[in-house]
Amino acid sequence: MTGPKLNEKSYVAGERSGTKSTAKYVRSSASKARAVLDLIRGLDVVAADEVLQFTDRHIAHDVRKVLASAVANAVNNDSQDAEELVVIACFADEGPTLRRFRPRARGRASRINKRTCHITVIVARMSDDRLSIVQARRERQGGSGASGRPQSSASSRRARVERSRQEAADEESNIDEVNDSSETAAENDDTLESGEVVTGGWAGSAEPLNDGEMPGGYEIKGNAQSMLFHEPGSRYYEATKAEVWFDSVESAEAAGFSKPGASKEQAADADNTDDAAADEAEEN
């Protein structure tokens, strides 16, 4: 393509009206690159990056890298803010053509043209009026640059660093919590192994030791599921695995535990009382 570039607008060679980046000898034709460049001309760099990211053309990947390079040049060399830049010009020049040949029938050959191009993207700071409009639109969409931005922007790097630091801090706090819980469990195990009595949930009760043995001064075995207690020397005393120990029968009964067979004895006493009342009523 000769003559002035249609995409170049007011950009004049030798006059610094923006920050540019050029990729030379890209293995694609200039016409294919121009079809993609037409999509981003005049857009702010955030919107242009989004368009290129979702454009279903192979050359869009190369154009996106050139755009990111131009933004990086503006940020690092010209101290510009990446979110305030706009694509003022973008064009593709034809590069050298590699000529190859393909054999055909009857000794003939057909030529293959492998074209190349030079892609140029120029960015500059947008006007104050347009900047205010763009910022208002981003705020309505949920934050400045929240939907995407060029990968080379300084703000993107800062966000990634802050996110990495936050994840590392959260991981360290989780490790500290696990260590604290492990130390607490170890202390409890040491307390049980040392034979120190841990009181249970009822008055005059105690939890079994770590090895299941009887705490000192607590001889009454209690079963929390059946709510029965067993005295030393009783029928089921040795076979019962104590879930709680009591210091006396009174403490076990006060906690709601009963002696095995007590319910049957109570029922028999109630029946005897009823029979006696019935006999007395007949005599009267």
Beta strands, then each sheet from edge to edge (+ up, - down):
strand 1: 19-26
strand 2: 85-94
strand 3: 98-103
strand 4: 109-114
strand 5: 117-125
strand 6: 205-206
strand 7: 220-223
strand 8: 228-230
strand 9: 244-246
sheet 1: 1+ 5- 2+
sheet 2: 3+ 4-
sheet 3: 6+ 9- 7+ 8-
end
